[in-house]
Amino acid sequence: MAFDSLSSRLQMAMRRITGKGKLNETDIDEMMREVRLSLLEADVNLKVIRQFTNNVKEKALGQKILSGLNPGQQVVKIVFDELKRVMGDETVGISYKASGLTTIMTVGLQGTGKTTAIGKLGAFIRKTEKKKVMFIAADIYRPAAIDQLMTLGKQLDIFVYQEGLIKAQTIVKNGLKYAKDNLYDVVIIDTAGRLNIDAEMMQELIDVKEIAKPDEILLTVDAMTGQVAATVAQSFHEQLNTTGAIITKLDGDTRGGAALSIREISQIPIKFASNGEKMDAFEVFHPERMASRILG
Ligand code: GDP
């Protein structure tokens, strides 16, 4: 299960503190040490950990918590709020156009689960918003990527616009015209992913962005890569001004370092979580629910 190891460690620290009737500063220091170690083990970015522990400590010591009623529970609430805060506090959805075609461009490194996420997002939007969705296959460097999207499209009964391996910008331009002419509500564009961020890939994405003028640029980040996901997100955001992240493979992530670092480091809100290989293993990312899941 997602966050299992982080969860059990943090819960242990919380149980210890709620088990005490009275708390003093040493108890808080001990708990903070445990929290810090849990976050380190979860592969959370150091800057995030520092801010997290400073905030918790300041609040726990600063508001007459220790002399108040149920100090332990109040401290747990402070930790909970801080977990929620680092994951973005509020749920952020897709900004749909009030009328006409909403364009969503997806970006991400190869293997992060971008194609899978496109399928899931398309099915999700169709189901929850009752919108007519279409895909554009513009990952032109791997023929397999187009095939994979075509297969998904067939499986989900979602139309895939493709022209083979010609210039991505041309495919996107023609695909968007097709979508408008055929009165689609939402188009999701697949773009080239590489194993590493490189200047050529970024330039192509910038060019596609220019043509598509997307309402959303969603970045897929692999939860299994821990805090690296956050620095990758930061690079993408600097170049493309991304509007949201889809955190993928959350089902395999017991640590949580990616989910807890992405927002703070890259400023990108996590909008969705992909948590399995099945097409319906996809959900809106709720910071509050995630924090509850972690603290149990
Ligand atoms: P892309 O190269 O970014 O388009 O990545 P793919 O969508 O092809 O996914 C790469 C691999 O990760 C495939 O084997 C997927 O089945 C798998 N995958 C994608 N999303 C998830 C997920 O949320 N959970 C799990 N467990 N596997 C996933």
Boltz pocket constraint, residues with backbone or C-beta under 6 A from the ligand:
constraints:
  - pocket:
      binder: B
      contacts: [[A, 108], [A, 109], [A, 110], [A, 111], [A, 112], [A, 113], [A, 114], [A, 115], [A, 116], [A, 117], [A, 193], [A, 247], [A, 248], [A, 249], [A, 250], [A, 251], [A, 252], [A, 274], [A, 275], [A, 276], [A, 277], [A, 281]]
      max_distance: 6.0
